[in-house]
Structure formats: C-alpha cells, structure tokens
Amino acid sequence: NLSSRVIKLNCILVEILTMKKTNFSAFGALIIIFFFWGFVASSNDILIPVFKKALNLKQDKAQLISVAFYIAYTVGSLIYFAISGLLKKDLLKILGYRNGLALGLIISALGTLLFIPAANQSSFPLLLGGLFTVGIGFALQQIAANPLAINMGDPSTGNLRLSLAGGINNVGTTIGPVLVSFAIFGMAGTGSTNLELSAVKIPYLVLGATFILAAIFFKFSSVPDQIEEEGTASTERVSILAVAKKPQVILAMIAIFLYVGVEVSTASNLPEFMKLKLGKAEHEITPFVSLFWGSLMIGRWASAAGAFNVGAEIKQRLSILLPFLAFSIFMLANYVAGHNVSQFYPYLFLVVLLMVAEAFTGGNPVRQLIVYSMLGAGALMVGIFASGMVSVFAFISVGLFCSTLWPCIFTLGIAGLNEKTNAASSLMIMMIMGGGFVSQWQAALGTSKSIGIQHSYWIGVLCFLYLAFFAWTVNRMLKKQGVTHLDSSGTAH
C-alpha cells in the first residue's frame, strides 16, 4: 500500500544519507570547496583560445595560462613548507583546518581582482598573475581538504569519499566553461565570435565575491579543525625531508604530476585539435570542453555510490543512476546555453563502458588505477589513429577514465602514514604543477611539423602507463608494510 511504500522510501533515503563513520554535515560543507577548484580549472580551457586569438599568441605561449595556474600549486606548497619550518610546526596544526581553508579562499579572491586590469589593458602577464594568485590560494585549500575528506570516516572507503567530493568538483568543471563562454561570447546560438576581453572581468569578479563568502562560511562551519592521528601526539614535528624520501611518497608525487598532466593537457589542447582538424571556431568548442570535464563528474559519481553505507542492491542501483544523472546535468547546462546537445547522444556508449569498468573494479583503488589507466591509454590511441568526431569523443573519454585516479593515487600515497599525512599531502599537492608542464610539452609537440597536434597525445599514453605501474608497485610496498585495509575497498562498491 501507499503508506508502506512511503516508509520504505524514507528508509532508503536515510540509508543513502548515512555514510559509515562519517560526519555527513561536515563532509557536505567541505565538498563545497571542491566545486570552486573545478570551476576555475576548466574555465582556463576557454581562456586559452580566447586570449590566443585576442592577443595573437602561439599555442605554446597560450598554454602558459595552464602553466601559471598549476605551477602556483608548487609555489604554494613550498611556501607552506617554509612557514612550517620557520614555525617548527605544521602550519595547519597552528591555523586549524577551518582557518586554513578560509585563508586559502581569501588569497584566491585577491587573485580574481587582477582580472580587472588584465582585461582593461589586454595584458597577458596580468592575467597570468591573477591565475597564479588564485592557484596559490587553491594550494592551501587542497593541502587541507584532501586529507580531511579521506579521514572523515572509515579509511577503507577514503578514496570513495574523495570520489564523491570530486563529483561535486566536476559539477564546477562542467558548468564553468559554459558560464565563462556565455559571459564572453553570449548565447552559442548567435554564433558570435566577439572576443572583447572586458567580458572576462564579470564572471571572475563574481567568483571572487563567492570566495569571500565561502571563507566566512568555513570559518564558522562544522568542518573539523584538526585530524585525529593514531599512535602519535599531535604536537610531534614531522620532517618534510624524511617524508619526501619515502619511496611510497616519491612514487605518488610522480603519479600526481603525470595524472594532473594528462588530464589537463588532454583538455587544454582539445580546442586546438578541433580547430585544426575539424575547423571549429572558439565558441563551437565550448560544449566539448564541458563534456570532457563533465566526464570526470560522470565517472566520480559512478564511483561515489560505494561511499554510502547502504545495501548492495541500492548501491548497484545508485551506480547505474548517478552516471546518467551526471550526464543529464551536462546536457541540461549546455541546452540552456543554447548548444546542440543531440550530437552527444553517441557518447552514452562510452558512459556504459565506464560503468562496466566500475563494476569490475568494485571501488578498489589499486584495481581502478590499473584498469582505468589502461582504458585511458587505449582511448588516446584511438583518438590518435582515428579522425573526425571519433577522435574527439575518444580524447574526451579520457575524462571518464581519469575520473577516480586522483583519489586512488592520494589514498595510496598517504596510506599508513599517520602523523606524516599532512606532509605527504602537501608534497603531492606540490606536484599538481604537472598540469601546466605536461600541457605545455604537448603544445610544443603539437606545433612541431613532424609530430602535429594529433600525435602529440602520445605523451598522455606514457603518463597512463606510469600510473598503472605506480598502482602495482605501491600496492606491493604497502602489503609488505602490513597496510591491508585498502583491500577491503573492493567490497565497498
């Protein structure tokens, strides 16, 4: 009857919203910050072709937008190390995680102010300075937020919780290109090619104001101020150099460098590929960039089903429902923006392929890293040897297979480190600079007459091969150290 169905539905909703050993309200507050990272990072892929055309830049110089933004993570991490060293104590232990997140947001807000003179004066250096400052703030936010997300519950499902947070990140990556493109070009249906740089100011000033409001919110939120560490007093000083020498951490740092590298370079070079090979104009490329970042949302939402403490049947239904819901968000955002979304229906085949891979890996971080890395390498090779929309969709599908690699790498990188977690986290965050360097290297290969833009994607294939090697190697290391809780992740999904 109706009443029994209502009671059953309420029970299901309670199960879905109850995460094992997790303070869901605090975790819900924390993942807001992941949205901001995604919005800005994906919007850079719109700024690259815009500034390239408006300022008559070459592709490799236009890619300095990615370099400036992602190298800021390295500089921010080094500043974090330096201050912690001078104070002889972990900076986040002094500030607290809430204050650390708030401070990072304020720094990023200051960076958005530079977009005013950058647009007014058509100044590429000022634009780079603004993005660099935003990235400095993001570095501090990342150092605090990633360990928080992993440690806010059962460590065996830490990678799944981080995937759930990443899914919110990719709501930002999906709508970021659409909103920024709308601010610059107007409705896609008009076919406008207006590249007035003054239009860049508005979205980033609004974003800066949002950063400030979010900083105030985090200051008074329920997000934990400290991480409880097992077996070590919280006042113990951790040597950054000692942590940096650990093979597990070194391999994880390289993995983060190459993972962010292949993710960012695939997306940031996509506009140039579509312009040269398909003859697409800047405003026509926006929905494809949005689909790439939306693909990360699709994959992360599929994996995030395993983070909920619900029965196996409900998890199975969620793992099917959530990817299609994420795809619907992408379609809706681009439909509202005036883009032709019917051209993306064939992409559903690749979404189904991802769901099969997700079911096979079962949420296990080691298995996901290996399987998804091999699928990512395969997708790039299809894109290299195919042509037309087959190549475009193949390159875009890299977003699907990159979707859960960050939480998997991060989980393996800090597993069993206890009091060394913050130090290892900051070292890995430092390597986000790979997003700038690898995209720059690919752009340089793309401008070479002997290689070209399409074959420049071989650099991504090499990145994926290393990630599979990393998963296999570090898993063996951790088992020898007696760290076995990661194996239970396979039953979590």
C-alpha positions as a printed Julia matrix, in Angstrom:
493×3 Matrix{Float64}:
  0.0    0.0     0.0
  0.95   3.67   -0.22
  1.97   4.06    3.43
  4.32   1.07    3.35
  5.91   2.38    0.15
  6.45   5.79    1.76
  8.05   4.17    4.82
 10.31   2.06    2.57
 11.29   5.13    0.55
 12.13   7.06    3.73
 14.29   4.16    4.91
 16.16   4.14    1.6
 16.76   7.89    1.81
 18.05   7.57    5.37
 20.44   4.83    4.26
 21.7    6.9     1.35
 22.35   9.94    3.55
 24.1    7.93    6.27
 27.77   7.43    5.5
 29.63   4.96    7.64
 31.51   6.66   10.47
 31.25   9.96    8.61
 30.1   13.33    9.9
 27.95  13.92    6.84
 27.08  17.55    7.64
 30.76  18.45    7.97
 31.66  16.46    4.86
 28.84  18.16    2.97
 30.26  21.56    3.92
 33.78  20.54    2.92
 32.9   19.43   -0.6
 31.65  22.92   -1.48
 35.26  23.95   -1.85
 35.84  21.21   -4.42
 33.31  22.97   -6.67
 35.45  26.11   -6.83
 38.58  24.22   -7.91
 36.71  22.63  -10.76
 35.04  25.83  -11.95
 38.31  27.73  -12.29
 40.42  24.86  -13.68
 38.02  24.03  -16.51
 37.37  27.69  -17.31
 41.07  28.04  -18.15
 40.41  25.9   -21.24
 38.09  28.64  -22.5
 40.54  31.42  -21.66
 43.34  29.75  -23.66
 41.72  30.07  -27.13
 40.2   33.45  -26.23
 43.49  35.1   -25.26
 45.31  33.25  -28.04
 43.09  34.87  -30.66
 42.64  38.26  -28.98
 46.37  38.75  -28.36
 47.59  36.78  -31.41
 49.51  34.23  -29.37
 51.03  30.93  -30.49
 49.61  27.74  -28.98
 52.62  27.03  -26.76
 52.57  30.59  -25.36
 48.81  30.46  -24.8
 49.38  27.3   -22.75
 51.25  29.47  -20.22
 47.77  30.02  -18.77
 47.85  26.4   -17.6
 51.49  26.68  -16.53
 50.87  29.78  -14.38
 47.81  28.28  -12.71
 49.22  24.84  -11.96
 52.76  25.85  -11.02
 51.16  28.03   -8.34
 50.33  24.8    -6.51
 54.04  24.03   -6.31
 54.94  27.52   -5.13
 52.09  27.44   -2.62
 53.27  24.12   -1.23
 56.84  25.39   -0.95
 55.59  28.44    0.94
 53.67  26.07    3.21
 56.87  24.08    3.84
 58.88  27.23    4.51
 56.42  28.69    7.01
 56.03  25.35    8.77
 59.82  25.11    9.0
 60.19  28.6    10.45
 57.45  27.94   12.99
 58.87  24.47   13.69
 55.35  23.07   13.5
 52.89  22.08   10.79
 51.12  25.29    9.69
 47.69  23.63    9.66
 48.25  22.46   13.23
 48.61  26.1    14.21
 45.93  27.64   12.0
 43.47  24.78   12.18
 41.86  23.31    9.07
 38.9   25.69    9.02
 41.12  28.76    9.17
 43.43  27.21    6.56
 40.54  26.75    4.15
 39.27  30.29    4.81
 42.72  31.84    4.31
 43.18  29.95    1.05
 39.85  31.28   -0.22
 40.77  34.88    0.65
 44.07  34.57   -1.25
 42.21  33.21   -4.29
 39.72  36.07   -4.07
 42.59  38.58   -4.23
 43.81  36.88   -7.42
 40.49  37.46   -9.17
 40.92  41.23   -8.71
 43.83  41.17  -11.16
 41.43  40.22  -13.94
 40.21  43.85  -13.99
 43.5   45.45  -15.13
 44.31  42.34  -17.2
 41.16  42.76  -19.27
 41.28  46.57  -19.38
 44.87  46.63  -20.6
 44.72  43.39  -22.64
 47.66  42.31  -20.51
 48.65  38.66  -20.73
 51.17  38.94  -17.83
 48.49  40.37  -15.51
 46.13  37.55  -16.46
 48.85  35.03  -15.61
 49.48  36.86  -12.33
 45.81  36.65  -11.41
 45.57  32.94  -12.17
 48.84  32.34  -10.3
 47.47  34.05   -7.18
 44.22  32.08   -7.39
 46.32  28.9    -7.62
 48.36  29.88   -4.53
 45.15  30.01   -2.54
 43.97  26.72   -4.02
 47.22  25.05   -2.91
 46.5   25.76    0.75
 42.9   24.65    0.3
 43.99  21.39   -1.33
 46.56  20.6     1.38
 43.81  20.89    3.98
 40.79  19.48    2.16
 42.08  16.22    0.68
 43.28  14.63    3.95
 40.11  15.88    5.64
 37.91  14.14    3.07
 39.83  10.86    3.41
 39.93  10.95    7.22
 36.29  11.93    7.78
 35.27   8.3     8.02
 36.31   4.7     7.51
 39.81   4.8     5.89
 38.93   1.8     3.71
 36.41   3.98    1.85
 38.53   7.14    1.85
 39.08   7.0    -1.9
 35.33   6.66   -2.46
 34.62   9.67   -0.23
 37.18  11.65   -2.2
 35.49  10.48   -5.41
 32.2   11.83   -4.06
 33.87  15.18   -3.32
 35.44  15.03   -6.78
 31.98  14.57   -8.24
 31.0   17.94   -6.79
 34.26  19.33   -8.14
 33.15  18.27  -11.58
 29.8   20.0   -11.32
 32.02  23.08  -11.31
 34.17  21.79  -14.19
 31.06  21.07  -16.25
 29.29  24.4   -15.88
 32.46  26.53  -15.62
 33.25  26.52  -19.37
 29.58  27.08  -20.2
 29.19  30.11  -17.91
 32.52  31.7   -18.83
 31.87  31.12  -22.53
 28.41  32.67  -22.15
 29.95  35.73  -20.47
 32.43  36.16  -23.33
 30.5   35.06  -26.41
 26.86  35.3   -25.39
 24.38  32.64  -26.45
 26.0   29.92  -28.54
 23.14  30.06  -30.96
 24.12  33.54  -32.11
 27.41  32.25  -33.49
 29.16  35.26  -32.02
 32.92  35.4   -32.25
 33.23  38.52  -30.11
 36.44  38.36  -28.14
 36.19  41.53  -26.07
 38.43  40.81  -23.09
 36.42  43.17  -20.9
 33.77  40.42  -20.75
 36.24  38.24  -18.83
 36.03  40.52  -15.78
 32.47  39.85  -14.69
 32.5   36.08  -14.07
 35.78  36.22  -12.18
 34.75  39.17  -10.02
 31.57  37.29   -9.1
 33.73  34.26   -8.36
 35.98  36.36   -6.11
 32.99  37.58   -4.11
 31.84  33.99   -3.78
 35.28  33.01   -2.46
 34.98  35.62    0.29
 31.5   34.44    1.28
 32.75  30.85    1.33
 35.69  31.87    3.55
 33.27  33.3     6.1
 31.15  30.16    5.84
 34.09  27.83    6.51
 35.27  29.94    9.43
 32.06  29.09   11.28
 31.3   25.68    9.74
 31.31  22.23   11.37
 34.34  21.09    9.37
 36.87  19.53   11.81
 39.66  21.84   12.9
 42.16  19.0    13.3
 42.64  15.43   12.08
 42.87  12.81   14.8
 46.04  10.81   14.26
 46.66   7.35   15.59
 49.69   6.47   17.65
 51.41   9.86   17.63
 50.95  13.02   19.63
 49.57  15.83   17.5
 52.34  18.18   18.61
 55.12  15.99   17.15
 57.13  17.75   14.47
 57.4   15.87   11.17
 60.44  16.26    8.92
 59.37  17.13    5.39
 62.65  15.76    4.02
 62.15  12.48    5.83
 58.68  12.1     4.35
 59.91  13.12    0.89
 62.45  10.28    0.94
 59.84   7.58    1.41
 59.53   5.54   -1.83
 55.73   5.44   -1.46
 55.56   9.24   -1.35
 58.08   9.76   -4.17
 56.15   7.47   -6.49
 52.88   9.15   -5.51
 54.33  12.6    -6.24
 55.34  11.49   -9.74
 51.9    9.92  -10.18
 50.1   13.14   -9.24
 52.37  15.12  -11.61
 51.56  12.83  -14.54
 47.9   12.29  -13.67
 47.11  16.02  -13.49
 49.33  16.42  -16.54
 47.43  14.01  -18.78
 44.06  15.3   -17.54
 44.81  18.98  -18.12
 46.82  18.56  -21.34
 44.13  16.42  -22.97
 41.51  19.09  -22.3
 43.59  22.22  -22.87
 44.89  21.02  -26.25
 41.45  19.83  -27.39
 40.37  23.28  -28.7
 43.48  23.48  -30.89
 42.89  19.93  -32.18
 39.27  20.69  -33.06
 40.23  23.98  -34.69
 42.93  22.44  -36.89
 41.34  19.08  -37.67
 37.61  19.89  -37.66
 37.63  23.6   -38.46
 35.67  24.52  -35.31
 35.5   28.13  -34.08
 36.21  29.05  -30.45
 32.55  29.38  -29.44
 31.7   25.99  -31.02
 34.28  24.15  -28.91
 32.8   25.12  -25.54
 30.35  22.18  -25.16
 33.11  19.68  -25.98
 35.36  21.13  -23.29
 32.37  21.0   -20.96
 31.81  17.32  -21.86
 35.43  16.47  -21.05
 35.1   17.89  -17.55
 31.59  16.53  -17.29
 33.06  13.1   -17.99
 35.06  13.36  -14.77
 31.82  14.11  -12.97
 30.16  11.08  -14.57
 32.98   8.75  -13.5
 33.25  10.14   -9.99
 29.53   9.96   -9.39
 29.57   6.32  -10.52
 32.34   5.51   -8.07
 30.87   7.63   -5.27
 27.95   5.2    -4.84
 30.32   2.97   -2.88
 30.85   5.66   -0.24
 27.31   5.28    1.08
 26.52   2.81    3.84
 23.62   1.14    2.04
 22.74  -2.35    0.94
 24.3   -4.0    -2.1
 21.11  -3.68   -4.15
 20.78   0.06   -3.51
 24.48   0.59   -4.28
 24.02  -1.21   -7.57
 21.06   0.99   -8.47
 22.96   4.14   -7.46
 25.97   3.13   -9.56
 23.64   2.98  -12.57
 21.55   6.06  -11.75
 24.28   8.52  -10.75
 26.34   8.42  -14.0
 23.24   9.09  -16.1
 22.2   11.85  -13.69
 25.63  13.45  -14.12
 25.33  13.18  -17.92
 21.91  14.82  -17.67
 23.43  17.76  -15.76
 25.93  18.25  -18.59
 23.17  18.05  -21.21
 20.91  20.47  -19.33
 23.67  23.04  -18.77
 24.58  23.07  -22.45
 20.97  23.01  -23.63
 20.22  26.09  -21.52
 23.33  27.74  -23.01
 21.91  27.19  -26.49
 24.2   24.39  -27.7
 23.08  21.49  -29.9
 23.13  18.6   -27.41
 21.81  15.89  -29.78
 25.35  15.4   -31.11
 26.38  13.98  -27.74
 23.96  11.03  -27.58
 26.53   8.56  -29.06
 28.77   9.35  -26.08
 26.39   7.33  -23.89
 28.1    4.19  -25.24
 31.32   5.29  -23.54
 29.42   6.04  -20.33
 28.15   2.45  -20.34
 31.72   1.23  -20.91
 32.8    3.18  -17.84
 30.01   1.63  -15.77
 31.17  -1.86  -16.77
 34.73  -0.96  -15.75
 33.46   0.47  -12.46
 31.55  -2.73  -11.69
 34.68  -4.77  -12.41
 36.98  -2.69  -10.2
 34.49  -2.61   -7.32
 35.86   0.63   -5.85
 39.27  -0.88   -5.09
 41.85   1.93   -5.57
 44.6   -0.33   -6.9
 42.33  -2.09   -9.38
 40.8    1.21  -10.51
 44.2    2.76  -11.14
 45.35  -0.13  -13.29
 42.12  -0.69  -15.25
 41.28   2.98  -15.8
 44.87   3.83  -16.78
 44.87   1.14  -19.45
 41.47   2.31  -20.73
 42.74   5.9   -20.8
 45.81   4.91  -22.79
 43.6    2.96  -25.18
 41.24   5.91  -25.64
 44.14   8.2   -26.53
 45.46   5.73  -29.09
 42.02   5.52  -30.72
 41.97   9.32  -30.88
 45.44   9.4   -32.41
 44.69   6.95  -35.22
 41.01   7.79  -35.89
 39.57  11.01  -37.32
 36.62  13.39  -37.04
 34.2   13.03  -34.15
 35.53   9.55  -33.32
 38.84  11.14  -32.38
 37.1   13.94  -30.48
 34.97  11.56  -28.41
 37.97   9.29  -27.82
 40.03  12.18  -26.45
 37.08  13.42  -24.38
 36.57   9.94  -22.88
 39.93  10.36  -21.16
 37.9   12.4   -18.68
 35.88   9.28  -17.83
 38.99   7.23  -17.17
 40.78  10.0   -15.26
 37.73  10.46  -13.05
 38.75   8.43  -10.0
 42.53   8.38  -10.41
 43.16  11.36   -8.13
 41.5    9.82   -5.04
 43.12   6.46   -5.79
 46.61   7.98   -6.03
 46.03  10.12   -2.96
 44.72   7.17   -0.94
 47.75   5.03   -1.83
 50.11   7.97   -1.28
 49.09   8.62    2.35
 48.11   5.08    3.39
 49.62   4.18    6.77
 51.48   7.5     7.2
 49.52   8.69   10.27
 51.3   11.81   11.6
 53.11  12.2     8.27
 49.81  12.62    6.4
 49.89  16.45    6.14
 53.49  16.47    4.96
 52.81  13.82    2.3
 49.65  15.67    1.26
 51.5   18.95    0.75
 54.23  17.16   -1.25
 51.62  15.63   -3.55
 49.72  18.9    -3.91
 53.02  20.47   -4.98
 53.08  18.13   -7.97
 49.82  19.49   -9.39
 52.21  21.64  -11.42
 52.22  18.71  -13.85
 49.01  20.14  -15.27
 50.95  23.12  -16.56
 54.14  21.4   -17.65
 52.66  18.4   -19.45
 50.15  20.59  -21.31
 53.0   22.88  -22.31
 55.11  19.93  -23.51
 52.19  18.59  -25.52
 51.57  22.01  -27.05
 55.23  22.19  -28.08
 54.96  18.74  -29.7
 51.71  19.83  -31.36
 53.37  22.79  -33.06
 56.13  20.56  -34.44
 55.6   19.82  -38.14
 57.0   16.3   -37.75
 54.56  15.4   -34.93
 51.48  17.62  -35.09
 48.62  18.18  -32.68
 47.02  14.72  -33.08
 50.16  12.68  -32.44
 51.12  14.98  -29.56
 48.65  12.93  -27.48
 51.22  10.11  -27.27
 52.59  11.98  -24.25
 49.36  11.14  -22.44
 49.72   7.44  -23.27
 53.08   7.42  -21.47
 51.52   9.13  -18.45
 48.84   6.45  -18.16
 51.38   3.63  -18.41
 53.27   5.05  -15.44
 50.05   5.3   -13.38
 49.37   1.59  -13.89
 52.96   0.85  -12.82
 52.53   3.07   -9.74
 49.42   1.21   -8.59
 51.06  -2.2    -8.9
 54.33  -1.12   -7.23
 52.92   0.83   -4.27
 50.34  -1.86   -3.55
 53.19  -4.37   -3.11
 55.06  -1.88   -0.88
 52.05  -1.33    1.39
 51.34  -5.04    1.76
 54.95  -5.6     2.87
 54.43  -2.85    5.48
 51.27  -4.56    6.75
 48.88  -1.96    5.34
 46.0   -4.14    4.19
 42.85  -2.03    4.76
 42.88  -0.93    1.09
 41.94  -4.45    0.07
 38.58  -4.04    1.79
 37.74  -1.19   -0.57
 36.93  -3.79   -3.14
 33.84  -4.75   -1.19
 32.68  -1.23   -0.67
 31.04  -0.82   -4.01
